Amino acid sequence: MVEHEPRRVLLVTHTGREQAVEVARDAHRLLTGAGLLVRLLADEAEALKLDPVELVDDHEKAALDVELIMVLGGDGSILRGAELARPHGTPVLGVNLGHVGFLAEAEVDDLERIVQVVIDRSYTVEERMTLAVDVRLDGELIFDTWALNEASVEKAARERMLEVMVEVDDRPLSRWGCDGVVVATPTGSTAYSFSAGGPIVWPEVEAILMVPLSAHALFSRPIVVAPTSQLSIELVPSWHGRGVLWCDGRRMVEVPPGAEIQVRRGKRPVRLARAHEAPFTDRLVAKFDLPVLGWRGAAERKRNGEANGNSNSSGQRDGDGTTNGQRDSDGQQET
Protein backbone atom coordinates (compact mmCIF):
# COMPACT_ATOMS: atom_id res chain seq x y z
CA MET A 1 0.00 0.00 0.00
CA VAL A 2 1.30 3.45 -0.94
CA GLU A 3 0.39 6.29 1.40
CA HIS A 4 -0.65 9.38 -0.52
CA GLU A 5 0.38 12.85 0.56
CA PRO A 6 -2.63 14.65 2.04
CA ARG A 7 -4.19 17.49 0.08
CA ARG A 8 -3.35 20.80 1.75
CA VAL A 9 -5.16 24.14 1.61
CA LEU A 10 -3.56 27.23 3.12
CA LEU A 11 -6.26 29.34 4.75
CA VAL A 12 -5.42 33.06 4.91
CA THR A 13 -7.81 35.22 6.91
CA HIS A 14 -8.27 38.86 7.90
CA THR A 15 -8.32 37.97 11.60
CA GLY A 16 -9.13 41.56 12.56
CA ARG A 17 -12.69 41.05 11.32
CA GLU A 18 -15.07 39.00 13.41
CA GLN A 19 -16.96 37.92 10.28
CA ALA A 20 -13.74 36.64 8.70
CA VAL A 21 -12.97 34.52 11.78
CA GLU A 22 -16.44 32.95 11.67
CA VAL A 23 -16.18 32.27 7.93
CA ALA A 24 -12.73 30.71 8.44
CA ARG A 25 -14.19 28.31 10.99
CA ASP A 26 -16.93 27.34 8.54
CA ALA A 27 -14.40 26.81 5.74
CA HIS A 28 -12.18 24.74 8.05
CA ARG A 29 -15.12 22.52 9.04
CA LEU A 30 -16.07 21.88 5.42
CA LEU A 31 -12.51 21.25 4.21
CA THR A 32 -11.47 18.93 7.04
CA GLY A 33 -14.79 17.14 6.82
CA ALA A 34 -13.86 16.22 3.24
CA GLY A 35 -10.46 14.93 4.33
CA LEU A 36 -8.32 17.92 3.34
CA LEU A 37 -5.59 19.25 5.61
CA VAL A 38 -5.84 22.94 6.50
CA ARG A 39 -2.63 24.89 6.97
CA LEU A 40 -2.54 28.18 8.87
CA LEU A 41 0.03 30.91 9.36
CA ALA A 42 1.18 30.68 12.96
CA ASP A 43 0.48 34.37 13.58
CA GLU A 44 -3.19 33.84 12.60
CA ALA A 45 -3.77 30.56 14.42
CA GLU A 46 -4.35 31.99 17.89
CA ALA A 47 -7.21 34.22 16.71
CA LEU A 48 -8.85 31.40 14.75
CA LYS A 49 -8.51 28.59 17.33
CA LEU A 50 -8.99 25.80 14.80
CA ASP A 51 -8.24 22.11 15.24
CA PRO A 52 -6.93 20.07 13.51
CA VAL A 53 -4.54 22.32 11.57
CA GLU A 54 -0.97 22.38 10.29
CA LEU A 55 0.94 25.48 11.39
CA VAL A 56 3.72 27.23 9.49
CA ASP A 57 5.96 30.04 10.81
CA ASP A 58 7.99 30.83 7.70
CA HIS A 59 5.92 32.97 5.33
CA GLU A 60 8.30 32.26 2.45
CA LYS A 61 7.51 28.53 2.73
CA ALA A 62 3.85 28.86 3.70
CA ALA A 63 2.60 27.78 0.26
CA LEU A 64 5.13 24.98 -0.22
CA ASP A 65 3.38 21.67 -1.05
CA VAL A 66 0.01 23.41 -0.87
CA GLU A 67 -2.64 22.70 -3.51
CA LEU A 68 -4.37 26.06 -3.16
CA ILE A 69 -4.50 29.19 -1.02
CA MET A 70 -8.00 30.22 0.05
CA VAL A 71 -8.13 33.86 1.15
CA LEU A 72 -11.01 35.20 3.24
CA GLY A 73 -11.06 38.99 3.11
CA GLY A 74 -10.90 41.92 0.70
CA ASP A 75 -8.45 42.71 -2.09
CA GLY A 76 -5.77 43.64 0.45
CA SER A 77 -5.92 40.16 1.96
CA ILE A 78 -5.85 38.57 -1.50
CA LEU A 79 -2.74 40.58 -2.37
CA ARG A 80 -1.18 39.23 0.84
CA GLY A 81 -2.11 35.74 -0.30
CA ALA A 82 -0.48 36.46 -3.67
CA GLU A 83 2.78 37.30 -1.87
CA LEU A 84 2.76 33.87 -0.25
CA ALA A 85 1.72 32.07 -3.43
CA ARG A 86 3.91 33.60 -6.13
CA PRO A 87 7.27 31.97 -5.25
CA HIS A 88 5.69 28.51 -5.51
CA GLY A 89 3.17 29.06 -8.30
CA THR A 90 0.29 28.15 -5.98
CA PRO A 91 -3.20 29.22 -7.13
CA VAL A 92 -5.04 31.78 -5.01
CA LEU A 93 -8.81 31.73 -4.55
CA GLY A 94 -10.40 34.74 -2.85
CA VAL A 95 -13.69 34.87 -0.98
CA ASN A 96 -14.74 38.50 -0.68
CA LEU A 97 -15.41 39.95 2.76
CA GLY A 98 -14.53 43.51 1.76
CA HIS A 99 -16.22 46.10 -0.45
CA VAL A 100 -15.72 45.65 -4.20
CA GLY A 101 -13.30 42.73 -3.91
CA PHE A 102 -12.40 42.71 -7.59
CA LEU A 103 -9.72 40.05 -7.14
CA ALA A 104 -12.11 37.75 -5.28
CA GLU A 105 -13.71 34.83 -7.06
CA ALA A 106 -16.74 34.53 -4.80
CA GLU A 107 -18.82 36.32 -2.20
CA VAL A 108 -19.13 35.04 1.34
CA ASP A 109 -22.73 33.88 0.79
CA ASP A 110 -21.37 31.39 -1.75
CA LEU A 111 -18.88 29.79 0.65
CA GLU A 112 -20.27 26.24 0.69
CA ARG A 113 -20.32 26.00 -3.09
CA ILE A 114 -16.81 27.43 -3.40
CA VAL A 115 -15.42 25.00 -0.83
CA GLN A 116 -17.06 22.16 -2.75
CA VAL A 117 -15.36 23.40 -5.91
CA VAL A 118 -12.03 23.15 -4.06
CA ILE A 119 -12.85 19.68 -2.77
CA ASP A 120 -13.84 18.50 -6.25
CA ARG A 121 -10.87 20.24 -7.90
CA SER A 122 -13.33 21.68 -10.42
CA TYR A 123 -11.71 25.13 -10.55
CA THR A 124 -9.60 26.47 -13.38
CA VAL A 125 -6.46 28.60 -13.07
CA GLU A 126 -5.59 31.89 -14.79
CA GLU A 127 -2.10 33.35 -14.96
CA ARG A 128 -1.94 37.10 -14.37
CA MET A 129 1.11 39.07 -15.41
CA THR A 130 3.09 40.92 -12.77
CA LEU A 131 5.52 43.84 -12.75
CA ALA A 132 9.19 43.74 -11.86
CA VAL A 133 10.22 47.01 -10.20
CA ASP A 134 13.79 48.29 -9.69
CA VAL A 135 14.96 51.49 -8.04
CA ARG A 136 18.41 52.73 -9.13
CA LEU A 137 20.49 55.66 -7.94
CA ASP A 138 23.55 56.66 -9.98
CA GLY A 139 23.17 53.38 -11.85
CA GLU A 140 23.30 51.26 -8.69
CA LEU A 141 20.36 49.03 -7.73
CA ILE A 142 19.10 50.11 -4.30
CA PHE A 143 15.75 48.31 -4.17
CA ASP A 144 13.82 45.73 -6.16
CA THR A 145 10.37 44.22 -5.75
CA TRP A 146 7.29 43.21 -7.77
CA ALA A 147 3.59 44.02 -8.08
CA LEU A 148 0.41 42.29 -9.18
CA ASN A 149 -1.78 45.40 -9.34
CA GLU A 150 0.44 48.46 -9.59
CA ALA A 151 3.61 50.30 -8.68
CA SER A 152 2.94 53.93 -7.75
CA VAL A 153 5.51 56.68 -7.31
CA GLU A 154 4.03 59.42 -5.14
CA LYS A 155 5.21 62.64 -3.53
CA ALA A 156 6.44 62.16 0.01
CA ALA A 157 5.39 65.62 1.24
CA ARG A 158 1.93 67.04 0.76
CA GLU A 159 3.18 70.56 0.08
CA ARG A 160 5.77 69.63 -2.58
CA MET A 161 5.03 67.99 -5.93
CA LEU A 162 7.34 65.67 -7.80
CA GLU A 163 9.17 66.55 -11.01
CA VAL A 164 9.56 63.41 -13.09
CA MET A 165 11.00 62.47 -16.47
CA VAL A 166 9.18 59.52 -18.04
CA GLU A 167 10.84 57.23 -20.57
CA VAL A 168 9.58 54.29 -22.64
CA ASP A 169 12.21 51.78 -23.77
CA ASP A 170 15.02 54.19 -22.85
CA ARG A 171 13.55 57.00 -24.97
CA PRO A 172 12.27 60.17 -23.24
CA LEU A 173 8.51 60.68 -23.45
CA SER A 174 7.69 63.71 -21.33
CA ARG A 175 8.50 65.64 -18.16
CA TRP A 176 5.83 66.53 -15.61
CA GLY A 177 5.31 68.18 -12.30
CA CYS A 178 2.80 65.90 -10.61
CA ASP A 179 1.56 64.20 -7.46
CA GLY A 180 2.83 60.89 -8.79
CA VAL A 181 2.65 58.22 -11.47
CA VAL A 182 0.87 54.84 -11.39
CA VAL A 183 2.16 51.94 -13.48
CA ALA A 184 -0.34 49.07 -13.56
CA THR A 185 -1.05 45.64 -14.99
CA PRO A 186 -4.40 44.78 -16.60
CA THR A 187 -5.31 43.11 -13.30
CA GLY A 188 -4.60 46.39 -11.53
CA SER A 189 -6.45 48.48 -14.11
CA THR A 190 -9.61 48.25 -11.95
CA ALA A 191 -7.80 49.42 -8.81
CA TYR A 192 -5.65 52.53 -8.19
CA SER A 193 -5.16 53.10 -11.92
CA PHE A 194 -8.93 53.20 -12.49
CA SER A 195 -9.43 55.66 -9.62
CA ALA A 196 -6.79 57.92 -11.17
CA GLY A 197 -8.60 58.01 -14.52
CA GLY A 198 -6.89 55.14 -16.32
CA PRO A 199 -8.62 52.73 -18.71
CA ILE A 200 -10.00 49.34 -17.76
CA VAL A 201 -8.07 46.62 -19.58
CA TRP A 202 -9.39 43.07 -19.93
CA PRO A 203 -7.17 40.54 -18.07
CA GLU A 204 -6.48 38.57 -21.26
CA VAL A 205 -4.73 41.64 -22.73
CA GLU A 206 -1.05 41.71 -21.86
CA ALA A 207 0.05 45.31 -21.52
CA ILE A 208 1.48 47.84 -19.08
CA LEU A 209 -0.46 51.00 -18.20
CA MET A 210 0.87 54.33 -16.97
CA VAL A 211 -1.38 56.97 -15.41
CA PRO A 212 -0.08 60.37 -14.21
CA LEU A 213 -1.52 61.74 -10.97
CA SER A 214 -2.58 65.41 -11.14
CA ALA A 215 0.11 66.27 -13.67
CA HIS A 216 0.87 69.92 -14.55
CA ALA A 217 1.27 69.35 -18.29
CA LEU A 218 -0.62 69.50 -21.54
CA PHE A 219 0.40 65.96 -22.47
CA SER A 220 -0.35 63.88 -19.41
CA ARG A 221 -2.77 61.27 -20.66
CA PRO A 222 -2.76 57.63 -19.58
CA ILE A 223 -0.78 55.44 -21.96
CA VAL A 224 -0.73 51.70 -22.65
CA VAL A 225 2.47 50.04 -23.87
CA ALA A 226 3.48 46.54 -24.92
CA PRO A 227 4.30 43.97 -22.23
CA THR A 228 7.83 43.84 -23.65
CA SER A 229 8.38 47.56 -22.99
CA GLN A 230 10.13 49.10 -20.00
CA LEU A 231 8.85 52.25 -18.34
CA SER A 232 11.23 54.48 -16.42
CA ILE A 233 10.30 57.26 -14.03
CA GLU A 234 13.19 59.48 -12.95
CA LEU A 235 12.88 61.98 -10.12
CA VAL A 236 14.59 64.99 -11.70
CA PRO A 237 17.82 65.59 -9.69
CA SER A 238 17.51 69.38 -9.69
CA TRP A 239 14.08 69.11 -8.08
CA HIS A 240 14.42 68.49 -4.36
CA GLY A 241 11.14 66.70 -3.75
CA ARG A 242 11.44 63.16 -2.41
CA GLY A 243 9.16 60.38 -3.50
CA VAL A 244 7.70 57.19 -2.12
CA LEU A 245 7.33 53.98 -4.11
CA TRP A 246 4.40 51.73 -3.19
CA CYS A 247 3.81 48.32 -4.75
CA ASP A 248 0.29 46.91 -4.34
CA GLY A 249 -0.07 49.23 -1.35
CA ARG A 250 1.99 46.73 0.67
CA ARG A 251 5.70 47.24 -0.05
CA MET A 252 7.18 50.72 0.31
CA VAL A 253 10.52 52.45 -0.06
CA GLU A 254 11.51 56.13 -0.06
CA VAL A 255 12.92 57.41 -3.36
CA PRO A 256 15.50 60.26 -3.31
CA PRO A 257 15.91 62.94 -6.01
CA GLY A 258 17.84 61.58 -8.98
CA ALA A 259 16.59 58.02 -8.47
CA GLU A 260 15.10 56.10 -11.38
CA ILE A 261 12.24 53.61 -11.04
CA GLN A 262 12.26 51.01 -13.80
CA VAL A 263 9.14 48.92 -14.39
CA ARG A 264 8.86 45.97 -16.76
CA ARG A 265 7.00 42.71 -17.02
CA GLY A 266 7.75 40.30 -14.18
CA LYS A 267 9.10 36.84 -14.90
CA ARG A 268 6.73 35.12 -12.44
CA PRO A 269 2.97 35.47 -12.85
CA VAL A 270 0.39 35.13 -10.09
CA ARG A 271 -2.05 32.26 -10.56
CA LEU A 272 -5.69 32.96 -9.68
CA ALA A 273 -8.16 30.11 -9.23
CA ARG A 274 -11.48 30.57 -11.06
CA ALA A 275 -14.69 28.83 -10.01
CA HIS A 276 -16.98 30.70 -12.39
CA GLU A 277 -17.13 30.74 -16.17
CA ALA A 278 -18.63 34.24 -16.29
CA PRO A 279 -16.81 36.51 -18.77
CA PHE A 280 -14.96 39.55 -17.50
CA THR A 281 -17.66 41.87 -18.87
CA ASP A 282 -20.25 40.29 -16.56
CA ARG A 283 -17.89 40.49 -13.59
CA LEU A 284 -17.25 44.15 -14.35
CA VAL A 285 -20.97 44.94 -14.48
CA ALA A 286 -21.64 43.02 -11.25
CA LYS A 287 -18.73 44.43 -9.23
CA PHE A 288 -19.37 48.06 -10.19
CA ASP A 289 -23.15 47.65 -10.41
CA LEU A 290 -23.05 49.25 -13.85
CA PRO A 291 -26.38 50.54 -15.26
CA VAL A 292 -26.46 48.41 -18.40
CA LEU A 293 -29.97 49.62 -19.23
CA GLY A 294 -29.29 53.26 -18.32
CA TRP A 295 -31.90 55.92 -17.72
CA ARG A 296 -33.36 55.43 -21.19
CA GLY A 297 -33.86 51.76 -20.43
CA ALA A 298 -35.53 52.65 -17.14
CA ALA A 299 -37.99 54.87 -19.00
CA GLU A 300 -38.75 52.04 -21.40
CA ARG A 301 -39.39 49.61 -18.55
CA LYS A 302 -41.71 52.12 -16.95
CA ARG A 303 -43.70 52.50 -20.18
CA ASN A 304 -43.96 48.75 -20.59
CA GLY A 305 -45.01 48.35 -17.00
CA GLU A 306 -47.78 50.91 -17.40
CA ALA A 307 -48.96 49.21 -20.59
CA ASN A 308 -48.96 45.83 -18.84
CA GLY A 309 -50.81 47.18 -15.86
CA ASN A 310 -53.53 48.73 -17.99
CA SER A 311 -54.11 45.66 -20.15
CA ASN A 312 -57.28 43.62 -19.62
CA SER A 313 -57.32 39.95 -18.81
CA SER A 314 -58.04 38.95 -22.41
CA GLY A 315 -55.20 40.93 -23.94
CA GLN A 316 -52.36 38.92 -25.45
CA ARG A 317 -48.74 39.92 -24.90
CA ASP A 318 -45.94 39.96 -27.40
CA GLY A 319 -42.37 38.73 -26.98
CA ASP A 320 -41.13 41.70 -24.95
CA GLY A 321 -43.90 41.35 -22.39
CA THR A 322 -46.08 44.23 -23.64
CA THR A 323 -49.68 44.05 -24.77
CA ASN A 324 -50.22 43.49 -28.49
CA GLY A 325 -51.75 46.48 -30.24
CA GLN A 326 -50.87 49.42 -32.40
CA ARG A 327 -48.21 51.80 -31.18
CA ASP A 328 -47.42 55.33 -32.18
CA SER A 329 -44.00 56.55 -33.30
CA ASP A 330 -42.54 56.98 -29.78
CA GLY A 331 -43.52 53.48 -28.70
CA GLN A 332 -46.60 54.41 -26.66
CA GLN A 333 -49.61 52.19 -27.18
CA GLU A 334 -52.44 54.02 -28.90
CA THR A 335 -55.80 54.12 -27.12
N, C-alpha and C positions, 0 to 999 in steps of 0.2 A: 504494500500500500504506500502511495506517495502522498505525503501531506502537502496540501496546497497552501501557499501564502495567503493570509486573510486579506480581503479587500478593505482598504483604508480610505476614509474620508476625513480630511482636515476641516474642522468646523471653526470658522472665524466669526466672532460676534462682537458687536458694539456693546460691551458689557455695561456701559454707562446708561443704557436705556433699559428700563424694567421690561418693556415689551420684548426687546431683543433677547433678554435672558429667558423669558417664558417660551418664546419661539424656539430658542436653542434647545431647551429641554424637550419640547415636542419633537423636534427634528432628531435629537439623540434617541428618543424612545422608538421612533419609527425605523431609524437606521439600524440600531442594535437589534431590534426585534426581527429584522430581516437577515441578521447574521453578519452585518458589516461592523468593522472596528472603527470607532470614532477617535480621532486624534485631536488633542487640544494644545494650544500654546499654554505653557505653564503659568504665564502671567494673567491668563484669563480663567484658569481652572477654578481658582478659589471663588470667584463671583458666580460661576455656573453651578458648582457642586454637583457634577455629574458622575455617575458610576454605572458600568465600567467605562474607562477611557484609557487612552495611551497619551502620556504627556511628553512634550518636547520643549527643551529650554532654548536650543539654538535656532534662531529664526532663519538662518541661512540654510538649515537642513530640515526645516519644518515640513516642506512638501516632498522630501525624498521618499520614494516608494509609496507615494500617495496617488490613488486613482483620480481624485478630484478634490478641489477645494470648494466648499460651500460657504458663502459669505452671507451673513444675516446683518443687514444694515443699509446705509445709503451708498452713494457713489464714493464717498471718502473711504468707507470700509472696504469697498470692492477694489479700490486702488491699492489699499494696504494688502489685500489678498493677492493682487497682481505682483506686488513686490516679492511676496513669498514664492509665488508660482513660477515666475519668469526664468530663474536659473535652471529649473528642472523641466520646463515645458509642460507643467501640470495645468489642465484646464481649470478655469474658474467659473463657478455658477453663482450668480448673485440673486438673493431674495430681498426685494426692496422693503426697507422699513423707514426710508427717508421721505423726501418730497418727490422730485421728479424721478430720480433713480434711473437715469438713462442707460447706465451700464448693466442694470439688473435684468435678469431674464424672466422674473416672476414677481408677483405681488404676494404679500404675506398670506392673504386669503386663499392662495393656491398652493399652500405648503405641502399638503398631503399628496397632491398629484405630482408636484415637483420631486419630492422624495421618492415617489414610486418610479419616476423617470430615471432617477439615479440608480435605484435598486435594479431596474430592468436594463440598465445601460442603453436606454433608447434615445439618448441625447446625441446631438452632433456637435462638432467642434469647429469654430472659426478662428483663423489666425488674423490678428490685428497688428498692423505695422506699428513700430515704436520709433522714437527719436533717440539718437545718440547726441549727447551735449558735452562739448568741451569748453573750458574757459582758459584762455592763454593770455599771458602778460609778457611782453617783450619776447614773444615766440616760445615761451616756456609754459608747458601745461601745468596749471595750478589747481584744476578741479575738473572732474569728469563724472557724468551721471547719465541717466536716461529718463524718458517720459513716455507714457502711454497716451495721455491727453494732450498736454502742452508744456512748453518751456516758455516762461514769461520773464522778460527783463523789465524791471520797474524802478522808478526813482525811489531812492532810500529816504529822502526828506520831502515832506509835503510841500515846502515852500520853494523847492528848487527842481526844475525839470531836468530831464536828460537831453544831451545832444548826442545823437547817434549817427553813424554812417552805416548804411545797409548795403551789403554786397550779395550777389547771386553768382555762384561758381567763380569766385575770385574777381568778379567784375563789379565796379561800383554802380549802384542803382540810384540812391538818393540819400540826402542828409536831412534829418529832421530834429527839431526840438520837440519833445513829446513827454508824456507821462510814462511811456514804456512801449514795448513791442511783444506781441504774443506770436509764437510759432507753434502750430498745432498739427496733429494728425487728423485724418477723417474721423476717427473715433472721437477726438476731442473737439471736432467742429461744432458739436451741440453743447459745449461747455463754456469755458471762459471766452473762447474765440467768438462764439455766437453772441454772447452778451456784449462783446466789444464791437459788434456790427459785421462780423465775418460771415461768409456763406456756409450753409449746411452742405456737407459733402457725403455722399453715400459711402458706407464702409467698404464696398467692393472697389471703389476708386482709390488707387494708390497715388497719393500726392502729399505735398507739404504746403501748409497754408501759413501766411504771415499777415498779421493784422496790427497796424499801428494803434496806439492808445492816445487819443487827444493830441494828434500831431499838429504842429504849427507849420503847415506846408500846403501848397496847392496840390502836389502829387503825393497823396498819402492814403491811397486806396488799398484795400486788402488785395493780396496777390496769391495765386496758386501756382506752384512750380512742380516739376517732375520729381518723382521719388529718388531719382539719381542725383538731383541737385544738392548743393550745399548752400545754406544761408549763413551769412556772417553779420553780426551786429557788434560794431565797435563803439565803445564809449569814447568820444572824441577827447584826446589827451588835454587839449587846451581848455576844455570845459571841466570845471572842478566838481561837478555833481557826481556822487557815487550812486551805484545801482545795486539792486538785489535781484538775483536769479532764483526763481522758484520753478520747480519741476513737479507737475501734478499737485501743486499746493502742499507737498509733503517734504521735499528736499530743497534746502535753501543754502545759498552762499552769497556773501557780499562781493560786489564787483567794483574794483577801483577804476578811476579814469585811465584810459589807455588800454584797458582790457578788451579782448575780443571774444565774443561768444559764438562758437561755430556749432551749427545744428545740421545734422544729416540723418538719413535713414538708419535706424538701429539694425544690428545684425540679428538680434533675437526678438521675435514677435511675442505677443501675449496671446494665449489661447483662451477663448471664451466659449463656454459650453452653451449650446442652444437647445431648448426644449420645445420651442415653438417654430412652426414653419412660416409664420406671418412675415410678409415682406417688410423691408425697412420703412416704406411709405406708411403702412398701417401702424407701425410702432411710433413713427413720428407724429401721426395724427392723434394717437391715443395718449402719448406722453405729454404733448403740449395742448391737448384738447382743442385741436384746430377746428374752426368752423367750416367744414367742407361744404356745407350748403350755403353758408353766408346769409346776409340779411335778405337778399333777394329770394333765396330758397325758403327762408322763414315766412316771407310774405306769400309765397306760392302755397306752402303748407296750410297757412291760415285760410286762404281762399278755398282750397280743397276741403278743408274741415268744415267751413261754413256751407259749402255746397252739399257735403255729405249729411250734415245735420239737418238741412232743410228738405232733403229728399224724402218722398213718401215710401211706405213699405213695399209698394209694387215696383218702384224704380229700379232698373238694372244698373250695374256699375261697370265701367270699363276697366281696362288693365291697370290704370294708375290709381284706382280706388275712387274715382269721381263718378257722379251720376251721368249716364248717357244723355245726350241732348245737344242742341245747338249751342255754340258759344260764339261770343262776339270777338272782335279782333284782339282784345287784351286778355282773353282767356276766361272772362267772366261768363257764367251760364246765363243765357237770355231767359227772361220770364215770359 
